[in-house]
Amino acid sequence: MIDPTRYPRLSRINLPADLRKFDESELTAVADELRAYLVESVGRSGGHFGAGLGVIELTVALHYLYDTPNDRLVWDVGHQTYPHKILTGRRDQIHTVKQADGVAPFPKREESEYDTFGVGHSSTSISAALGMAIASAQAGSERRVVAVIGDGAMTAGMAFEALNHAGGMEDPEPNLLVILNDNQMSISENVGGLTKMLGRISSSRTLNALRESGKKLLGDKRKPTARFMRRWEEHWKGMFVPSTLFEEMGFHYTGPIDGHNVPALVSALKTLQTLKGPQLLHVITTKGKGYNLAEGDQIGYHAVGPFDPDKGLVSKAAAKNPTYTEVFGDWLCDMAAADPRLLAITPAMREGSGLVRYSKEYPHRYFDVAIAEQHAVTLAAGMACEGAKPVVAIYSTFLQRGYDQLVHDVAIQGLDVLFAIDRGGVVGPDGPTHAGSLDFSFLRCVPNMVVMAPADENECRTMLSTGFQHAGPAAVRYPRGTGPGVALQAALGTLPIGKADLRLRGARIALLAFGATVAAAEQVGRELGLSVVNMRFVKPLDRALILELARTHEAFVTVEDNVVMGGAGSGVAELLNLENVQLPVLHLGLPDAFQHHASREQLLAEAGIDAAGIRAAVLARWPALLAATPLSAAS
């Protein structure tokens, strides 16, 4: 529970209605308490940190002035919503964030009526808010709708699609406020032309005042004189402030203003509440504001584990085994040294995808395209057309956003692009928006694709080389975290396409395991005397081995950390059916449901694809195996 002696105001705010009982003069003090409480809470639990510190004042001002939840606040991405959650009934539970049955790390409609739109991917807020504004207007509602989007999220095409739609609507124009939270940061530094443009913007209060006066004098904006004056004003304004990008799209631009000045925010928002049509408020903030260590290391404090706020983050001892992300990062540098045709692309995930070293060693062969997954994939296709060897480093869940481009721009043309897919399968505390549980299913149905899933670190390195050397589209999908600890070989060797690895030669039943589930399947195989195969390839499958095992075994069990529906196991069943082989197949994998947030280990156990779950499922189907004897590795 919150300590009322340390937080005399915040302890009285259970819901935004309580915040609105305070005098406006106390809001700065409320913000100070909220910032201190966020530091204390995230220090205890871990979680997304820097982005929330940057919107403390904005969150207070919005909930103070708007009648939430009747008025709609739509937060982009959700990294910055911990202060929002604290003010909307989850103050005393915020320390449970990311834990099983605890507070979700992102806005979640099922969790609170104040979370108006569930998010996890960026750049959706303006589209969703516009949809809410249109639907509310159709229903005759006067509710206000606000979208809060960061400058990093504004780099995605979807944000501009929504701006283009909203700004072009007439009769009536949508009553929509877009707040551009400009802190020059995504997870790492922002890149691109929009970032440069925003950096040039300076105060435009006088020009905004002149524009408002002109609108009152000219009246109906549809009159020729009004249209001419509006066009003249926008070009004149553009001589001083490059805000005409938004003005030309049909938004009334206000700003920039100091996003940490509560009186200035409240004043601006009060004015905007009186205006009709699409509005854009540009606020300047600092990621990590108010916690010096976070301000000084905005990348390191984006998301943190538990820490002592007085000491900050403590350097962790190096892990015994490298993570799969680190394996990829080192392979990328090694292959770049061996082949000058290699070009690496990331959609704003340099740190998360393991590209920091590469970006320093090969800066002219490194392309951060900002939060633009669709562009990343088609950019790679264009590179491949000219003989380059592009590698797209991307999270599984983010590749979903570039799926059309993967199909149309890469696969149909058979282009030589390697997708290094991180965070495949069960991811854990970030919840369903970040789970890579669908990629086997959506990749294996694409013609021309080669899809691989490593069982260990060295196999990941070898598969990356295999996909890179393959003439055509290929994907290597690997999980978050560390592997079983297999030593890495320096050589950049390759595997024969579509050949599996028989790990154990047993009797009666064969366990066909894909990727990260191989170690657990092998443990069960040894206990029960079963054959175990590291399938390696989701596509193409090892047809010869599968048919040979089908002749010598009574049943198959497929195991994967992907949804069962349409997954790798489905591919095995399809092959057997095509060959007219009648054999029982038990499919183990993720459920036909979006898993909640919990640790990776908890979610694997819940899905029944850890060693205990696999063993229980096999024995439930074939109880006579309980008397089986352990086996040795296959020769």
ZAKEDREN-694802 format. One record per residue (C-alpha): residue number from 0; residue in three letters; z, x, y. Coordinates in steps of 0.02 Angstrom, whole numbers, plus 50000, padded with zeros to 5 digits. Last residue first. Layout:
N
PT   num   residu      pz      px      py
PT   NUM      ALA       Z       X       Y
...
This chain:
635
PT   num   residu      pz      px      py
PT   634      SER   48309   51225   47820
PT   633      ALA   48402   51072   47874
PT   632      ALA   48583   51098   47926
PT   631      SER   48716   51070   47796
PT   630      LEU   48780   50903   47736
PT   629      PRO   48944   50805   47734
PT   628      THR   48982   50687   47588
PT   627      ALA   48958   50498   47589
PT   626      ALA   49097   50380   47537
PT   625      LEU   49088   50279   47699
PT   624      LEU   48901   50259   47673
PT   623      ALA   48932   50099   47573
PT   622      PRO   48969   50009   47737
PT   621      TRP   48784   50006   47789
PT   620      ARG   48767   49899   47947
PT   619      ALA   48949   49913   48002
PT   618      LEU   48949   50094   47946
PT   617      VAL   48801   50136   48056
PT   616      ALA   48872   50046   48207
PT   615      ALA   49043   50127   48189
PT   614      ARG   48969   50302   48173
PT   613      ILE   48858   50278   48325
PT   612      GLY   49004   50212   48427
PT   611      ALA   49122   50353   48380
PT   610      ALA   48989   50485   48415
PT   609      ASP   48946   50413   48586
PT   608      ILE   48810   50282   48592
PT   607      GLY   48916   50124   48581
PT   606      ALA   48871   50057   48753
PT   605      GLU   49055   50056   48805
PT   604      ALA   49074   50232   48737
PT   603      LEU   48927   50295   48840
PT   602      LEU   48997   50203   48992
PT   601      GLN   49169   50279   48975
PT   600      GLU   49100   50454   48953
PT   599      ARG   48988   50438   49106
PT   598      SER   49138   50384   49210
PT   597      ALA   49141   50208   49279
PT   596      HIS   49029   50100   49387
PT   595      HIS   48961   49940   49310
PT   594      GLN   48822   49932   49182
PT   593      PHE   48668   49829   49222
PT   592      ALA   48628   49724   49070
PT   591      ASP   48512   49728   48920
PT   590      PRO   48627   49855   48840
PT   589      LEU   48603   50044   48829
PT   588      GLY   48553   50119   48664
PT   587      LEU   48562   50097   48477
PT   586      HIS   48414   50024   48380
PT   585      LEU   48439   49993   48194
PT   584      VAL   48274   50002   48100
PT   583      PRO   48245   49925   47928
PT   582      LEU   48083   49989   47849
PT   581      GLN   47918   49903   47809
PT   580      VAL   47780   50027   47851
PT   579      ASN   47616   49944   47903
PT   578      GLU   47560   50100   47999
PT   577      LEU   47553   50001   48162
PT   576      ASN   47721   49924   48121
PT   575      LEU   47799   50093   48092
PT   574      LEU   47727   50158   48256
PT   573      GLU   47789   50005   48352
PT   572      ALA   47964   50027   48279
PT   571      VAL   47968   50208   48335
PT   570      GLY   47908   50160   48509
PT   569      SER   48042   50027   48519
PT   568      GLY   48168   50165   48486
PT   567      ALA   48104   50258   48638
PT   566      GLY   48136   50110   48751
PT   565      GLY   48054   49941   48772
PT   564      MET   48219   49850   48764
PT   563      VAL   48352   49971   48702
PT   562      VAL   48396   50024   48879
PT   561      ASN   48404   50212   48891
PT   560      ASP   48534   50333   48826
PT   559      GLU   48446   50343   48658
PT   558      VAL   48484   50326   48472
PT   557      THR   48363   50264   48338
PT   556      VAL   48434   50224   48166
PT   555      PHE   48309   50224   48023
PT   554      ALA   48321   50150   47849
PT   553      GLU   48294   50181   47663
PT   552      HIS   48235   50360   47675
PT   551      THR   48103   50468   47589
PT   550      ARG   47942   50378   47635
PT   549      ALA   48003   50337   47811
PT   548      LEU   48050   50519   47834
PT   547      GLU   47869   50573   47802
PT   546      LEU   47804   50436   47917
PT   545      ILE   47919   50491   48059
PT   544      LEU   47876   50674   48031
PT   543      ALA   47688   50645   48040
PT   542      ARG   47697   50530   48191
PT   541      ASP   47799   50647   48299
PT   540      LEU   47805   50531   48450
PT   539      PRO   47689   50558   48597
PT   538      LYS   47783   50508   48701
PT   537      VAL   47972   50504   48685
PT   536      PHE   47960   50685   48633
PT   535      ARG   48112   50790   48585
PT   534      MET   48148   50686   48429
PT   533      ASN   48301   50786   48379
PT   532      VAL   48306   50721   48202
PT   531      VAL   48460   50691   48096
PT   530      SER   48464   50656   47909
PT   529      LEU   48624   50577   47849
PT   528      GLY   48772   50645   47752
PT   527      LEU   48904   50538   47836
PT   526      GLU   49007   50665   47933
PT   525      ARG   48862   50785   47963
PT   524      GLY   48751   50644   48025
PT   523      VAL   48888   50579   48139
PT   522      GLN   48903   50748   48225
PT   521      GLU   48714   50763   48236
PT   520      ALA   48704   50593   48318
PT   519      ALA   48831   50645   48450
PT   518      ALA   48736   50805   48488
PT   517      VAL   48567   50716   48492
PT   516      THR   48619   50582   48618
PT   515      ALA   48570   50685   48771
PT   514      GLY   48386   50683   48728
PT   513      PHE   48324   50565   48594
PT   512      ALA   48400   50539   48422
PT   511      LEU   48315   50482   48262
PT   510      LEU   48457   50459   48136
PT   509      ALA   48385   50454   47961
PT   508      ILE   48464   50351   47822
PT   507      ARG   48461   50366   47633
PT   506      ALA   48493   50552   47617
PT   505      GLY   48515   50707   47722
PT   504      ARG   48411   50845   47798
PT   503      LEU   48490   50892   47964
PT   502      ARG   48412   50955   48127
PT   501      LEU   48231   50902   48101
PT   500      ASP   48150   50951   48267
PT   499      ALA   48010   50843   48338
PT   498      LYS   47830   50890   48377
PT   497      GLY   47732   50788   48506
PT   496      ILE   47661   50932   48608
PT   495      PRO   47694   51102   48530
PT   494      LEU   47837   51181   48628
PT   493      THR   47825   51310   48767
PT   492      GLY   47902   51477   48811
PT   491      LEU   47951   51538   48984
PT   490      ALA   48054   51681   48917
PT   489      ALA   48228   51713   48987
PT   488      GLN   48315   51618   48847
PT   487      LEU   48462   51508   48892
PT   486      ALA   48614   51497   48780
PT   485      VAL   48659   51325   48712
PT   484      GLY   48815   51254   48795
PT   483      PRO   48816   51071   48741
PT   482      GLY   48743   51011   48906
PT   481      THR   48814   51002   49081
PT   480      GLY   48805   50868   49213
PT   479      ARG   48678   50731   49248
PT   478      PRO   48549   50697   49115
PT   477      TYR   48373   50761   49083
PT   476      ARG   48198   50687   49088
PT   475      VAL   48048   50801   49076
PT   474      ALA   47889   50715   49130
PT   473      ALA   47705   50756   49107
PT   472      PRO   47541   50715   49191
PT   471      GLY   47391   50817   49134
PT   470      ALA   47344   50991   49074
PT   469      HIS   47509   51044   48996
PT   468      GLN   47571   51212   49061
PT   467      PHE   47700   51132   49175
PT   466      GLY   47755   51007   49044
PT   465      THR   47783   51144   48916
PT   464      SER   47871   51255   49042
PT   463      LEU   47988   51112   49086
PT   462      MET   48011   51078   48901
PT   461      THR   48065   51258   48871
PT   460      ARG   48196   51251   49009
PT   459      CYS   48261   51085   48946
PT   458      GLU   48266   51153   48768
PT   457      ASN   48374   51294   48833
PT   456      GLU   48497   51173   48910
PT   455      ASP   48516   51054   48765
PT   454      ALA   48445   50897   48682
PT   453      PRO   48295   50889   48798
PT   452      ALA   48197   50729   48836
PT   451      MET   48007   50737   48848
PT   450      VAL   47874   50615   48907
PT   449      VAL   47688   50655   48904
PT   448      MET   47591   50527   49005
PT   447      ASN   47404   50491   48983
PT   446      PRO   47433   50302   48966
PT   445      VAL   47592   50231   49044
PT   444      CYS   47699   50129   48923
PT   443      ARG   47812   50278   48886
PT   442      LEU   47861   50297   49068
PT   441      PHE   47933   50126   49108
PT   440      SER   48038   50114   48950
PT   439      PHE   48097   50294   48943
PT   438      ASP   48140   50277   49128
PT   437      LEU   48251   50123   49124
PT   436      SER   48431   50186   49115
PT   435      GLY   48428   50313   49254
PT   434      ALA   48584   50242   49335
PT   433      HIS   48596   50261   49524
PT   432      THR   48590   50079   49578
PT   431      PRO   48690   50032   49423
PT   430      GLY   48850   50123   49473
PT   429      ASP   48888   50280   49571
PT   428      PRO   49031   50322   49451
PT   427      GLY   48925   50353   49296
PT   426      VAL   48752   50427   49268
PT   425      VAL   48698   50353   49101
PT   424      GLY   48516   50391   49066
PT   423      GLY   48418   50515   49171
PT   422      ARG   48505   50594   49320
PT   421      ASP   48362   50718   49350
PT   420      ILE   48177   50689   49318
PT   419      ALA   48068   50843   49335
PT   418      PHE   47897   50761   49353
PT   417      LEU   47753   50880   49318
PT   416      VAL   47583   50839   49395
PT   415      ASP   47413   50887   49324
PT   414      LEU   47311   50733   49361
PT   413      GLY   47248   50613   49228
PT   412      GLN   47165   50504   49360
PT   411      ILE   47246   50346   49293
PT   410      ALA   47409   50442   49273
PT   409      VAL   47427   50518   49447
PT   408      ASP   47373   50400   49586
PT   407      HIS   47378   50232   49501
PT   406      VAL   47523   50248   49378
PT   405      LEU   47636   50373   49466
PT   404      GLN   47593   50294   49633
PT   403      ASP   47646   50122   49571
PT   402      TYR   47806   50198   49503
PT   401      GLY   47859   50285   49663
PT   400      ARG   48013   50179   49695
PT   399      GLN   48063   50188   49512
PT   398      LEU   48060   50377   49531
PT   397      PHE   48217   50354   49636
PT   396      THR   48320   50294   49486
PT   395      SER   48264   50442   49381
PT   394      TYR   48309   50567   49516
PT   393      ILE   48165   50672   49581
PT   392      ALA   48094   50847   49575
PT   391      VAL   47904   50830   49586
PT   390      VAL   47819   50988   49522
PT   389      PRO   47645   51022   49588
PT   388      LYS   47521   51140   49502
PT   387      ALA   47383   51167   49630
PT   386      GLY   47199   51149   49583
PT   385      GLU   47137   51044   49729
PT   384      CYS   47159   50874   49646
PT   383      ALA   47333   50928   49595
PT   382      MET   47386   50941   49777
PT   381      GLY   47323   50764   49809
PT   380      ALA   47420   50698   49661
PT   379      ALA   47577   50788   49721
PT   378      LEU   47560   50703   49890
PT   377      THR   47538   50539   49795
PT   376      VAL   47707   50564   49710
PT   375      ALA   47801   50621   49865
PT   374      HIS   47724   50482   49971
PT   373      GLN   47795   50350   49856
PT   372      GLU   47964   50435   49856
PT   371      ALA   47979   50442   50044
PT   370      ILE   48157   50482   50097
PT   369      ALA   48111   50649   50176
PT   368      VAL   47953   50741   50121
PT   367      ASP   48041   50903   50076
PT   366      PHE   47900   51020   50029
PT   365      TYR   47929   51196   49961
PT   364      ARG   47786   51319   49934
PT   363      HIS   47801   51397   50107
PT   362      PRO   47991   51412   50089
PT   361      TYR   47981   51504   49923
PT   360      GLU   48143   51603   49906
PT   359      LYS   48247   51493   50020
PT   358      SER   48181   51324   49961
PT   357      TYR   48191   51387   49781
PT   356      ARG   48375   51429   49796
PT   355      VAL   48417   51258   49870
PT   354      LEU   48307   51159   49750
PT   353      GLY   48436   51094   49626
PT   352      SER   48394   50909   49627
PT   351      GLY   48552   50854   49718
PT   350      GLU   48543   50992   49847
PT   349      ARG   48361   50970   49897
PT   348      MET   48359   50781   49876
PT   347      ALA   48260   50722   50029
PT   346      PRO   48108   50665   49928
PT   345      THR   48075   50830   49839
PT   344      ILE   47913   50926   49810
PT   343      ALA   47884   51097   49730
PT   342      LEU   47718   51192   49728
PT   341      LEU   47669   51302   49581
PT   340      ARG   47497   51384   49598
PT   339      PRO   47576   51556   49622
PT   338      ASP   47621   51562   49437
PT   337      ALA   47748   51687   49367
PT   336      ALA   47864   51694   49518
PT   335      ALA   47853   51506   49536
PT   334      MET   47897   51491   49352
PT   333      ASP   48056   51591   49376
PT   332      CYS   48104   51497   49534
PT   331      LEU   48078   51328   49452
PT   330      TRP   48170   51382   49296
PT   329      ASP   48323   51427   49400
PT   328      GLY   48324   51258   49486
PT   327      PHE   48294   51165   49323
PT   326      VAL   48438   51250   49233
PT   325      GLU   48546   51216   49385
PT   324      THR   48507   51031   49375
PT   323      TYR   48543   51033   49189
PT   322      THR   48715   51098   49231
PT   321      PRO   48759   51276   49187
PT   320      ASN   48897   51302   49058
PT   319      LYS   49068   51375   49087
PT   318      ALA   49077   51296   49258
PT   317      ALA   49111   51413   49403
PT   316      ALA   49285   51394   49474
PT   315      LYS   49295   51265   49609
PT   314      SER   49303   51306   49793
PT   313      VAL   49438   51204   49877
PT   312      LEU   49387   51060   49989
PT   311      GLY   49499   51028   50138
PT   310      LYS   49671   51104   50161
PT   309      ASP   49765   50970   50260
PT   308      PRO   49657   50831   50188
PT   307      ASP   49704   50885   50010
PT   306      PHE   49556   50845   49899
PT   305      PRO   49490   50716   49774
PT   304      GLY   49305   50739   49739
PT   303      VAL   49181   50740   49880
PT   302      ALA   49022   50660   49943
PT   301      HIS   48937   50705   50107
PT   300      TYR   49071   50837   50137
PT   299      GLY   48970   50987   50077
PT   298      ILE   48816   50933   50174
PT   297      GLN   48907   50901   50337
PT   296      ASP   48999   51066   50333
PT   295      GLY   49068   51094   50508
PT   294      GLU   49089   50909   50548
PT   293      ALA   49172   50885   50378
PT   292      LEU   49295   51027   50411
PT   291      ASN   49333   50960   50584
PT   290      TYR   49378   50784   50529
PT   289      GLY   49347   50673   50680
PT   288      LYS   49162   50642   50652
PT   287      GLY   49098   50686   50477
PT   286      LYS   48920   50641   50523
PT   285      THR   48906   50641   50711
PT   284      THR   48840   50489   50803
PT   283      ILE   48703   50443   50927
PT   282      VAL   48667   50257   50940
PT   281      HIS   48495   50177   50963
PT   280      LEU   48500   49988   50978
PT   279      LEU   48340   49899   50925
PT   278      GLN   48312   49716   50968
PT   277      PRO   48198   49586   50891
PT   276      GLY   48197   49420   50985
PT   275      LYS   48325   49342   51098
PT   274      LEU   48454   49426   51208
PT   273      THR   48633   49372   51242
PT   272      GLN   48704   49465   51091
PT   271      LEU   48619   49621   51155
PT   270      THR   48729   49623   51309
PT   269      LYS   48888   49608   51207
PT   268      LEU   48825   49745   51091
PT   267      ALA   48799   49864   51237
PT   266      SER   48972   49832   51309
PT   265      VAL   49058   49847   51141
PT   264      LEU   48970   50010   51103
PT   263      ALA   49011   50083   51273
PT   262      PRO   49194   50031   51258
PT   261      VAL   49203   50108   51082
PT   260      ASN   49128   50276   51125
PT   259      HIS   49089   50358   50958
PT   258      GLY   48911   50295   50948
PT   257      ASP   48868   50371   51116
PT   256      ILE   48716   50276   51179
PT   255      PRO   48530   50302   51159
PT   254      GLY   48490   50176   51209
PT   253      THR   48411   50004   51206
PT   252      TYR   48238   49968   51136
PT   251      HIS   48165   49792   51142
PT   250      PHE   48064   49784   50982
PT   249      GLY   47880   49734   50971
PT   248      MET   47804   49880   50878
PT   247      GLU   47748   49956   51042
PT   246      GLU   47930   49956   51099
PT   245      PHE   47985   50046   50942
PT   244      LEU   47861   50189   50961
PT   243      THR   47882   50173   51149
PT   242      SER   48052   50254   51137
PT   241      PRO   47984   50424   51186
PT   240      VAL   48086   50423   51347
PT   239      PHE   48025   50486   51514
PT   238      MET   47837   50465   51515
PT   237      GLY   47859   50331   51382
PT   236      LYS   47943   50220   51511
PT   235      TRP   47784   50218   51612
PT   234      HIS   47684   50173   51457
PT   233      GLU   47805   50032   51414
PT   232      GLU   47812   49968   51592
PT   231      TRP   47623   49959   51606
PT   230      ARG   47609   49861   51443
PT   229      ARG   47747   49741   51498
PT   228      MET   47666   49720   51667
PT   227      PHE   47499   49675   51589
PT   226      ARG   47578   49552   51465
PT   225      ALA   47676   49470   51606
PT   224      THR   47522   49452   51714
PT   223      PRO   47421   49378   51571
PT   222      LYS   47555   49246   51535
PT   221      ARG   47626   49255   51358
PT   220      LYS   47787   49337   51419
PT   219      ASP   47838   49177   51506
PT   218      GLY   47949   49228   51653
PT   217      LEU   47888   49368   51765
PT   216      LEU   48044   49385   51871
PT   215      LYS   48168   49376   51727
PT   214      LYS   48068   49497   51621
PT   213      GLY   48056   49618   51766
PT   212      SER   48244   49623   51787
PT   211      GLU   48266   49659   51601
PT   210      ARG   48138   49799   51612
PT   209      LEU   48221   49877   51762
PT   208      ALA   48390   49878   51674
PT   207      ASN   48312   49959   51521
PT   206      LEU   48234   50091   51632
PT   205      THR   48401   50129   51713
PT   204      ARG   48490   50141   51545
PT   203      SER   48361   50260   51471
PT   202      SER   48466   50406   51410
PT   201      SER   48373   50543   51318
PT   200      ILE   48255   50543   51170
PT   199      ARG   48188   50712   51121
PT   198      GLY   48287   50725   50960
PT   197      LEU   48222   50557   50907
PT   196      MET   48045   50625   50913
PT   195      LYS   48087   50779   50811
PT   194      THR   48169   50674   50676
PT   193      LEU   48019   50557   50674
PT   192      GLY   47904   50706   50648
PT   191      GLY   47986   50765   50488
PT   190      VAL   48150   50828   50418
PT   189      ASN   48330   50769   50415
PT   188      GLU   48465   50893   50368
PT   187      SER   48553   50866   50202
PT   186      ILE   48622   50705   50130
PT   185      SER   48527   50618   50271
PT   184      MET   48569   50698   50435
PT   183      GLN   48510   50700   50616
PT   182      ASN   48655   50585   50665
PT   181      ASP   48554   50438   50732
PT   180      ASN   48622   50269   50680
PT   179      LEU   48478   50154   50724
PT   178      ILE   48550   49980   50746
PT   177      VAL   48424   49843   50711
PT   176      LEU   48465   49675   50791
PT   175      LEU   48368   49523   50733
PT   174      ASN   48338   49356   50816
PT   173      PRO   48165   49331   50742
PT   172      GLU   48026   49287   50865
PT   171      PRO   47984   49103   50861
PT   170      ASP   47844   49071   50888
PT   169      GLU   47794   49253   50864
PT   168      MET   47813   49389   50733
PT   167      GLY   47738   49560   50764
PT   166      GLY   47900   49654   50792
PT   165      ALA   47977   49590   50631
PT   164      HIS   47827   49631   50523
PT   163      ASN   47798   49807   50592
PT   162      LEU   47983   49846   50587
PT   161      ALA   47989   49790   50404
PT   160      GLU   47841   49898   50354
PT   159      PHE   47919   50038   50455
PT   158      ALA   48078   50033   50352
PT   157      MET   47978   50024   50191
PT   156      GLY   47886   50183   50237
PT   155      ALA   48041   50289   50227
PT   154      THR   48091   50402   50372
PT   153      MET   48208   50269   50443
PT   152      ALA   48328   50306   50302
PT   151      GLY   48362   50477   50377
PT   150      ASP   48386   50403   50551
PT   149      GLY   48519   50290   50478
PT   148      ILE   48504   50101   50467
PT   147      VAL   48624   49965   50520
PT   146      ALA   48544   49793   50509
PT   145      VAL   48619   49650   50610
PT   144      VAL   48592   49463   50587
PT   143      ARG   48661   49330   50704
PT   142      ARG   48697   49154   50646
PT   141      GLU   48618   49011   50743
PT   140      SER   48570   48911   50590
PT   139      GLY   48428   48785   50590
PT   138      ALA   48387   48812   50406
PT   137      GLN   48220   48893   50448
PT   136      ALA   48311   49005   50572
PT   135      SER   48433   49060   50438
PT   134      ALA   48290   49097   50317
PT   133      ILE   48200   49202   50448
PT   132      ALA   48356   49299   50497
PT   131      MET   48403   49330   50316
PT   130      GLY   48229   49394   50275
PT   129      LEU   48235   49505   50428
PT   128      ALA   48402   49574   50370
PT   127      ALA   48332   49613   50198
PT   126      SER   48179   49700   50267
PT   125      ILE   48281   49796   50396
PT   124      SER   48412   49851   50269
PT   123      THR   48300   49915   50130
PT   122      SER   48278   50095   50191
PT   121      SER   48389   50181   50065
PT   120      HIS   48432   50151   49883
PT   119      GLY   48608   50099   49835
PT   118      VAL   48613   49924   49907
PT   117      GLY   48685   49751   49880
PT   116      PHE   48662   49635   50028
PT   115      THR   48789   49528   50120
PT   114      ASP   48941   49631   50074
PT   113      TYR   49061   49525   50179
PT   112      GLU   49063   49393   50041
PT   111      SER   49146   49525   49933
PT   110      GLU   49133   49604   49761
PT   109      GLU   48989   49504   49689
PT   108      ARG   48880   49550   49837
PT   107      LYS   48904   49736   49813
PT   106      PRO   48899   49861   49955
PT   105      PHE   48908   50037   49883
PT   104      PRO   49044   50141   49800
PT   103      ALA   49113   49989   49707
PT   102      VAL   49300   49961   49718
PT   101      GLY   49390   49984   49553
PT   100      ASP   49364   49909   49380
PT    99      ALA   49314   50082   49316
PT    98      GLN   49335   50207   49458
PT    97      LYS   49203   50234   49592
PT    96      VAL   49324   50177   49730
PT    95      THR   49503   50153   49671
PT    94      HIS   49577   50226   49832
PT    93      ILE   49493   50083   49926
PT    92      GLN   49608   49957   49843
PT    91      ASP   49735   49933   49984
PT    90      ARG   49600   49916   50116
PT    89      ARG   49486   49803   50016
PT    88      GLY   49496   49645   50121
PT    87      THR   49355   49671   50244
PT    86      LEU   49417   49808   50361
PT    85      ILE   49433   49938   50223
PT    84      LYS   49264   49890   50151
PT    83      HIS   49179   49917   50319
PT    82      PRO   49265   50087   50335
PT    81      TYR   49198   50131   50160
PT    80      THR   49023   50072   50209
PT    79      GLN   48940   50235   50262
PT    78      HIS   48862   50285   50096
PT    77      GLY   48794   50108   50083
PT    76      VAL   48607   50140   50080
PT    75      ASP   48575   50032   50235
PT    74      TRP   48712   49913   50288
PT    73      VAL   48670   49731   50320
PT    72      LEU   48793   49639   50432
PT    71      ARG   48767   49451   50431
PT    70      ASP   48855   49331   50548
PT    69      ASN   48950   49205   50444
PT    68      PRO   49043   49351   50362
PT    67      THR   49074   49405   50497
PT    66      ASP   49083   49323   50668
PT    65      TYR   49018   49470   50766
PT    64      LEU   49109   49556   50909
PT    63      TYR   49258   49636   50822
PT    62      HIS   49169   49668   50656
PT    61      LEU   49029   49758   50748
PT    60      ALA   49143   49858   50863
PT    59      VAL   49255   49919   50721
PT    58      THR   49107   49971   50614
PT    57      LEU   49025   50062   50760
PT    56      GLU   49185   50156   50798
PT    55      ILE   49206   50215   50619
PT    54      VAL   49021   50253   50592
PT    53      GLY   49023   50443   50575
PT    52      LEU   49178   50452   50466
PT    51      GLY   49089   50341   50340
PT    50      ALA   48940   50460   50329
PT    49      GLY   49051   50610   50298
PT    48      PHE   49149   50538   50150
PT    47      HIS   49065   50468   49998
PT    46      GLY   49192   50474   49857
PT    45      GLY   49353   50561   49811
PT    44      SER   49509   50463   49765
PT    43      ARG   49656   50538   49859
PT    42      GLY   49561   50631   49992
PT    41      VAL   49453   50476   50007
PT    40      SER   49608   50375   50052
PT    39      GLU   49688   50498   50173
PT    38      VAL   49527   50534   50267
PT    37      LEU   49488   50348   50274
PT    36      TYR   49662   50310   50338
PT    35      ALA   49645   50437   50478
PT    34      ARG   49477   50363   50529
PT    33      LEU   49544   50186   50526
PT    32      GLU   49693   50236   50631
PT    31      ASP   49581   50313   50763
PT    30      ALA   49467   50162   50761
PT    29      VAL   49614   50045   50789
PT    28      ALA   49667   50154   50936
PT    27      THR   49493   50139   51010
PT    26      LEU   49499   49952   50983
PT    25      GLU   49661   49928   51079
PT    24      SER   49581   49891   51249
PT    23      GLU   49481   49750   51172
PT    22      ASP   49642   49656   51141
PT    21      PHE   49677   49628   50958
PT    20      LYS   49657   49457   50876
PT    19      ARG   49478   49500   50828
PT    18      LEU   49541   49628   50703
PT    17      ASP   49636   49492   50610
PT    16      ALA   49475   49391   50591
PT    15      PRO   49396   49550   50520
PT    14      LEU   49508   49537   50366
PT    13      ASN   49672   49616   50311
PT    12      ILE   49705   49696   50478
PT    11      ARG   49893   49708   50513
PT    10      SER   49912   49876   50425
PT     9      LEU   49770   49941   50533
PT     8      ARG   49874   49914   50690
PT     7      PRO   50038   49999   50645
PT     6      TYR   49956   50133   50536
PT     5      ARG   50086   50269   50513
PT     4      THR   50237   50152   50519
PT     3      PRO   50140   50016   50431
PT     2      ASP   50113   50128   50276
PT     1      ILE   49967   50054   50178
PT     0      MET   50000   50000   50000
